[in-house]
Amino acid sequence: MMVLDLDREDEGVRVAQQIATKLQKVVTVRAADRVALIRVEPAKRSMH
């Protein structure tokens, strides 16, 4: 779990999307009180 202190909620979503793109993982975002809680989960495993 990563906690980012952000000024804007949409900024948190944008950052989360960048993280998801880089890590190729599923990211869920909960934003409240200018703090985004980003939960990174492994994407569907297609390779072993």
PDB file of N, CA, C and O in Angstrom:
ATOM      1  N   MET A   1       0.841  -1.188   0.000  1.00  0.00           N
ATOM      2  CA  MET A   1       0.000   0.000   0.000  1.00  0.00           C
ATOM      3  C   MET A   1       0.879   1.243   0.000  1.00  0.00           C
ATOM      4  O   MET A   1       1.806   1.368   0.801  1.00  0.00           O
ATOM      5  N   MET A   2       0.573   2.147  -0.905  1.00  0.00           N
ATOM      6  CA  MET A   2       1.311   3.398  -0.965  1.00  0.00           C
ATOM      7  C   MET A   2       0.359   4.532  -0.613  1.00  0.00           C
ATOM      8  O   MET A   2      -0.804   4.523  -1.017  1.00  0.00           O
ATOM      9  N   VAL A   3       0.849   5.490   0.128  1.00  0.00           N
ATOM     10  CA  VAL A   3       0.036   6.658   0.460  1.00  0.00           C
ATOM     11  C   VAL A   3       0.718   7.895  -0.106  1.00  0.00           C
ATOM     12  O   VAL A   3       1.866   8.190   0.226  1.00  0.00           O
ATOM     13  N   LEU A   4       0.004   8.611  -0.961  1.00  0.00           N
ATOM     14  CA  LEU A   4       0.562   9.806  -1.581  1.00  0.00           C
ATOM     15  C   LEU A   4      -0.191  11.027  -1.074  1.00  0.00           C
ATOM     16  O   LEU A   4      -1.422  11.053  -1.075  1.00  0.00           O
ATOM     17  N   ASP A   5       0.543  12.020  -0.647  1.00  0.00           N
ATOM     18  CA  ASP A   5      -0.088  13.264  -0.216  1.00  0.00           C
ATOM     19  C   ASP A   5      -0.250  14.143  -1.453  1.00  0.00           C
ATOM     20  O   ASP A   5       0.735  14.590  -2.042  1.00  0.00           O
ATOM     21  N   LEU A   6      -1.481  14.382  -1.832  1.00  0.00           N
ATOM     22  CA  LEU A   6      -1.741  15.084  -3.082  1.00  0.00           C
ATOM     23  C   LEU A   6      -2.599  16.323  -2.863  1.00  0.00           C
ATOM     24  O   LEU A   6      -3.360  16.414  -1.900  1.00  0.00           O
ATOM     25  N   ASP A   7      -2.458  17.258  -3.769  1.00  0.00           N
ATOM     26  CA  ASP A   7      -3.260  18.479  -3.678  1.00  0.00           C
ATOM     27  C   ASP A   7      -4.618  18.295  -4.340  1.00  0.00           C
ATOM     28  O   ASP A   7      -5.605  18.908  -3.934  1.00  0.00           O
ATOM     29  N   ARG A   8      -4.661  17.439  -5.368  1.00  0.00           N
ATOM     30  CA  ARG A   8      -5.914  17.256  -6.093  1.00  0.00           C
ATOM     31  C   ARG A   8      -6.186  15.781  -6.302  1.00  0.00           C
ATOM     32  O   ARG A   8      -5.271  14.999  -6.558  1.00  0.00           O
ATOM     33  N   GLU A   9      -7.439  15.411  -6.192  1.00  0.00           N
ATOM     34  CA  GLU A   9      -7.822  14.006  -6.331  1.00  0.00           C
ATOM     35  C   GLU A   9      -7.514  13.496  -7.731  1.00  0.00           C
ATOM     36  O   GLU A   9      -7.029  12.375  -7.885  1.00  0.00           O
ATOM     37  N   ASP A  10      -7.794  14.312  -8.768  1.00  0.00           N
ATOM     38  CA  ASP A  10      -7.557  13.863 -10.138  1.00  0.00           C
ATOM     39  C   ASP A  10      -6.063  13.644 -10.379  1.00  0.00           C
ATOM     40  O   ASP A  10      -5.682  12.810 -11.201  1.00  0.00           O
ATOM     41  N   GLU A  11      -5.232  14.378  -9.676  1.00  0.00           N
ATOM     42  CA  GLU A  11      -3.789  14.191  -9.783  1.00  0.00           C
ATOM     43  C   GLU A  11      -3.420  12.805  -9.261  1.00  0.00           C
ATOM     44  O   GLU A  11      -2.561  12.127  -9.824  1.00  0.00           O
ATOM     45  N   GLY A  12      -4.073  12.398  -8.189  1.00  0.00           N
ATOM     46  CA  GLY A  12      -3.819  11.077  -7.631  1.00  0.00           C
ATOM     47  C   GLY A  12      -4.188   9.991  -8.619  1.00  0.00           C
ATOM     48  O   GLY A  12      -3.471   9.001  -8.763  1.00  0.00           O
ATOM     49  N   VAL A  13      -5.306  10.175  -9.299  1.00  0.00           N
ATOM     50  CA  VAL A  13      -5.737   9.193 -10.289  1.00  0.00           C
ATOM     51  C   VAL A  13      -4.726   9.130 -11.425  1.00  0.00           C
ATOM     52  O   VAL A  13      -4.398   8.047 -11.908  1.00  0.00           O
ATOM     53  N   ARG A  14      -4.233  10.285 -11.851  1.00  0.00           N
ATOM     54  CA  ARG A  14      -3.266  10.319 -12.940  1.00  0.00           C
ATOM     55  C   ARG A  14      -1.985   9.588 -12.544  1.00  0.00           C
ATOM     56  O   ARG A  14      -1.435   8.808 -13.321  1.00  0.00           O
ATOM     57  N   VAL A  15      -1.521   9.852 -11.324  1.00  0.00           N
ATOM     58  CA  VAL A  15      -0.308   9.189 -10.838  1.00  0.00           C
ATOM     59  C   VAL A  15      -0.526   7.679 -10.766  1.00  0.00           C
ATOM     60  O   VAL A  15       0.343   6.897 -11.149  1.00  0.00           O
ATOM     61  N   ALA A  16      -1.682   7.287 -10.275  1.00  0.00           N
ATOM     62  CA  ALA A  16      -1.998   5.868 -10.157  1.00  0.00           C
ATOM     63  C   ALA A  16      -1.994   5.198 -11.523  1.00  0.00           C
ATOM     64  O   ALA A  16      -1.515   4.073 -11.668  1.00  0.00           O
ATOM     65  N   GLN A  17      -2.525   5.888 -12.516  1.00  0.00           N
ATOM     66  CA  GLN A  17      -2.539   5.334 -13.870  1.00  0.00           C
ATOM     67  C   GLN A  17      -1.126   5.179 -14.406  1.00  0.00           C
ATOM     68  O   GLN A  17      -0.822   4.199 -15.085  1.00  0.00           O
ATOM     69  N   GLN A  18      -0.260   6.145 -14.105  1.00  0.00           N
ATOM     70  CA  GLN A  18       1.131   6.043 -14.544  1.00  0.00           C
ATOM     71  C   GLN A  18       1.810   4.852 -13.883  1.00  0.00           C
ATOM     72  O   GLN A  18       2.551   4.111 -14.530  1.00  0.00           O
ATOM     73  N   ILE A  19       1.554   4.674 -12.592  1.00  0.00           N
ATOM     74  CA  ILE A  19       2.132   3.545 -11.866  1.00  0.00           C
ATOM     75  C   ILE A  19       1.638   2.237 -12.467  1.00  0.00           C
ATOM     76  O   ILE A  19       2.417   1.305 -12.670  1.00  0.00           O
ATOM     77  N   ALA A  20       0.350   2.172 -12.748  1.00  0.00           N
ATOM     78  CA  ALA A  20      -0.233   0.959 -13.322  1.00  0.00           C
ATOM     79  C   ALA A  20       0.395   0.647 -14.674  1.00  0.00           C
ATOM     80  O   ALA A  20       0.671  -0.509 -14.993  1.00  0.00           O
ATOM     81  N   THR A  21       0.618   1.697 -15.465  1.00  0.00           N
ATOM     82  CA  THR A  21       1.209   1.510 -16.787  1.00  0.00           C
ATOM     83  C   THR A  21       2.640   0.998 -16.680  1.00  0.00           C
ATOM     84  O   THR A  21       3.045   0.100 -17.418  1.00  0.00           O
ATOM     85  N   LYS A  22       3.390   1.571 -15.766  1.00  0.00           N
ATOM     86  CA  LYS A  22       4.790   1.179 -15.614  1.00  0.00           C
ATOM     87  C   LYS A  22       4.932  -0.228 -15.050  1.00  0.00           C
ATOM     88  O   LYS A  22       5.787  -0.997 -15.491  1.00  0.00           O
ATOM     89  N   LEU A  23       4.098  -0.559 -14.083  1.00  0.00           N
ATOM     90  CA  LEU A  23       4.219  -1.851 -13.416  1.00  0.00           C
ATOM     91  C   LEU A  23       3.384  -2.937 -14.087  1.00  0.00           C
ATOM     92  O   LEU A  23       3.506  -4.117 -13.758  1.00  0.00           O
ATOM     93  N   GLN A  24       2.527  -2.526 -15.040  1.00  0.00           N
ATOM     94  CA  GLN A  24       1.621  -3.476 -15.689  1.00  0.00           C
ATOM     95  C   GLN A  24       0.803  -4.209 -14.630  1.00  0.00           C
ATOM     96  O   GLN A  24       0.672  -5.432 -14.664  1.00  0.00           O
ATOM     97  N   LYS A  25       0.264  -3.450 -13.701  1.00  0.00           N
ATOM     98  CA  LYS A  25      -0.540  -4.050 -12.650  1.00  0.00           C
ATOM     99  C   LYS A  25      -1.840  -3.296 -12.482  1.00  0.00           C
ATOM    100  O   LYS A  25      -2.024  -2.202 -13.015  1.00  0.00           O
ATOM    101  N   VAL A  26      -2.737  -3.908 -11.727  1.00  0.00           N
ATOM    102  CA  VAL A  26      -4.027  -3.286 -11.479  1.00  0.00           C
ATOM    103  C   VAL A  26      -3.916  -2.372 -10.266  1.00  0.00           C
ATOM    104  O   VAL A  26      -3.425  -2.775  -9.212  1.00  0.00           O
ATOM    105  N   VAL A  27      -4.372  -1.154 -10.429  1.00  0.00           N
ATOM    106  CA  VAL A  27      -4.280  -0.189  -9.335  1.00  0.00           C
ATOM    107  C   VAL A  27      -5.671   0.342  -9.003  1.00  0.00           C
ATOM    108  O   VAL A  27      -6.417   0.775  -9.881  1.00  0.00           O
ATOM    109  N   THR A  28      -5.993   0.297  -7.731  1.00  0.00           N
ATOM    110  CA  THR A  28      -7.247   0.894  -7.292  1.00  0.00           C
ATOM    111  C   THR A  28      -6.927   2.101  -6.429  1.00  0.00           C
ATOM    112  O   THR A  28      -5.988   2.079  -5.633  1.00  0.00           O
ATOM    113  N   VAL A  29      -7.715   3.152  -6.594  1.00  0.00           N
ATOM    114  CA  VAL A  29      -7.421   4.392  -5.882  1.00  0.00           C
ATOM    115  C   VAL A  29      -8.606   4.807  -5.021  1.00  0.00           C
ATOM    116  O   VAL A  29      -9.755   4.809  -5.462  1.00  0.00           O
ATOM    117  N   ARG A  30      -8.292   5.154  -3.792  1.00  0.00           N
ATOM    118  CA  ARG A  30      -9.299   5.738  -2.916  1.00  0.00           C
ATOM    119  C   ARG A  30      -8.743   7.094  -2.503  1.00  0.00           C
ATOM    120  O   ARG A  30      -7.682   7.174  -1.883  1.00  0.00           O
ATOM    121  N   ALA A  31      -9.445   8.137  -2.839  1.00  0.00           N
ATOM    122  CA  ALA A  31      -8.926   9.465  -2.514  1.00  0.00           C
ATOM    123  C   ALA A  31      -9.853  10.162  -1.533  1.00  0.00           C
ATOM    124  O   ALA A  31     -11.065  10.225  -1.740  1.00  0.00           O
ATOM    125  N   ALA A  32      -9.278  10.675  -0.479  1.00  0.00           N
ATOM    126  CA  ALA A  32     -10.059  11.414   0.513  1.00  0.00           C
ATOM    127  C   ALA A  32      -9.125  12.343   1.275  1.00  0.00           C
ATOM    128  O   ALA A  32      -7.995  11.980   1.602  1.00  0.00           O
ATOM    129  N   ASP A  33      -9.615  13.546   1.554  1.00  0.00           N
ATOM    130  CA  ASP A  33      -8.825  14.511   2.327  1.00  0.00           C
ATOM    131  C   ASP A  33      -7.452  14.727   1.713  1.00  0.00           C
ATOM    132  O   ASP A  33      -6.458  14.839   2.430  1.00  0.00           O
ATOM    133  N   ARG A  34      -7.395  14.784   0.405  1.00  0.00           N
ATOM    134  CA  ARG A  34      -6.161  15.068  -0.324  1.00  0.00           C
ATOM    135  C   ARG A  34      -5.104  13.975  -0.141  1.00  0.00           C
ATOM    136  O   ARG A  34      -3.921  14.208  -0.392  1.00  0.00           O
ATOM    137  N   VAL A  35      -5.522  12.799   0.289  1.00  0.00           N
ATOM    138  CA  VAL A  35      -4.577  11.689   0.393  1.00  0.00           C
ATOM    139  C   VAL A  35      -5.128  10.532  -0.426  1.00  0.00           C
ATOM    140  O   VAL A  35      -6.253  10.083  -0.207  1.00  0.00           O
ATOM    141  N   ALA A  36      -4.336  10.061  -1.358  1.00  0.00           N
ATOM    142  CA  ALA A  36      -4.775   8.957  -2.194  1.00  0.00           C
ATOM    143  C   ALA A  36      -4.150   7.664  -1.696  1.00  0.00           C
ATOM    144  O   ALA A  36      -2.932   7.562  -1.556  1.00  0.00           O
ATOM    145  N   LEU A  37      -4.996   6.685  -1.431  1.00  0.00           N
ATOM    146  CA  LEU A  37      -4.508   5.374  -1.051  1.00  0.00           C
ATOM    147  C   LEU A  37      -4.480   4.523  -2.312  1.00  0.00           C
ATOM    148  O   LEU A  37      -5.518   4.245  -2.912  1.00  0.00           O
ATOM    149  N   ILE A  38      -3.293   4.119  -2.700  1.00  0.00           N
ATOM    150  CA  ILE A  38      -3.151   3.370  -3.939  1.00  0.00           C
ATOM    151  C   ILE A  38      -2.819   1.925  -3.604  1.00  0.00           C
ATOM    152  O   ILE A  38      -1.816   1.636  -2.950  1.00  0.00           O
ATOM    153  N   ARG A  39      -3.668   1.034  -4.058  1.00  0.00           N
ATOM    154  CA  ARG A  39      -3.465  -0.382  -3.803  1.00  0.00           C
ATOM    155  C   ARG A  39      -3.072  -1.036  -5.112  1.00  0.00           C
ATOM    156  O   ARG A  39      -3.832  -1.022  -6.080  1.00  0.00           O
ATOM    157  N   VAL A  40      -1.878  -1.608  -5.132  1.00  0.00           N
ATOM    158  CA  VAL A  40      -1.378  -2.211  -6.360  1.00  0.00           C
ATOM    159  C   VAL A  40      -1.508  -3.723  -6.256  1.00  0.00           C
ATOM    160  O   VAL A  40      -0.982  -4.345  -5.333  1.00  0.00           O
ATOM    161  N   GLU A  41      -2.213  -4.298  -7.212  1.00  0.00           N
ATOM    162  CA  GLU A  41      -2.402  -5.735  -7.222  1.00  0.00           C
ATOM    163  C   GLU A  41      -1.764  -6.305  -8.481  1.00  0.00           C
ATOM    164  O   GLU A  41      -1.753  -5.648  -9.522  1.00  0.00           O
ATOM    165  N   PRO A  42      -1.238  -7.512  -8.396  1.00  0.00           N
ATOM    166  CA  PRO A  42      -0.662  -8.135  -9.579  1.00  0.00           C
ATOM    167  C   PRO A  42      -1.718  -8.280 -10.673  1.00  0.00           C
ATOM    168  O   PRO A  42      -2.861  -8.644 -10.397  1.00  0.00           O
ATOM    169  N   ALA A  43      -1.333  -7.996 -11.897  1.00  0.00           N
ATOM    170  CA  ALA A  43      -2.247  -8.165 -13.010  1.00  0.00           C
ATOM    171  C   ALA A  43      -2.425  -9.658 -13.275  1.00  0.00           C
ATOM    172  O   ALA A  43      -1.729 -10.490 -12.692  1.00  0.00           O
ATOM    173  N   LYS A  44      -3.369  -9.987 -14.165  1.00  0.00           N
ATOM    174  CA  LYS A  44      -3.571 -11.393 -14.501  1.00  0.00           C
ATOM    175  C   LYS A  44      -2.265 -11.983 -15.003  1.00  0.00           C
ATOM    176  O   LYS A  44      -1.628 -11.441 -15.906  1.00  0.00           O
ATOM    177  N   ARG A  45      -1.882 -13.083 -14.415  1.00  0.00           N
ATOM    178  CA  ARG A  45      -0.606 -13.683 -14.790  1.00  0.00           C
ATOM    179  C   ARG A  45      -0.766 -14.480 -16.071  1.00  0.00           C
ATOM    180  O   ARG A  45      -1.486 -15.478 -16.110  1.00  0.00           O
ATOM    181  N   SER A  46      -0.099 -14.037 -17.104  1.00  0.00           N
ATOM    182  CA  SER A  46      -0.178 -14.729 -18.391  1.00  0.00           C
ATOM    183  C   SER A  46       1.062 -15.586 -18.622  1.00  0.00           C
ATOM    184  O   SER A  46       1.088 -16.445 -19.504  1.00  0.00           O
ATOM    185  N   MET A  47       2.107 -15.330 -17.799  1.00  0.00           N
ATOM    186  CA  MET A  47       3.356 -16.065 -17.971  1.00  0.00           C
ATOM    187  C   MET A  47       3.835 -16.592 -16.619  1.00  0.00           C
ATOM    188  O   MET A  47       3.573 -16.002 -15.571  1.00  0.00           O
ATOM    189  N   HIS A  48       4.548 -17.725 -16.676  1.00  0.00           N
ATOM    190  CA  HIS A  48       5.122 -18.286 -15.445  1.00  0.00           C
ATOM    191  C   HIS A  48       6.608 -18.405 -15.615  1.00  0.00           C
ATOM    192  O   HIS A  48       7.300 -18.855 -14.702  1.00  0.00           O
TER     193      HIS A  48
END
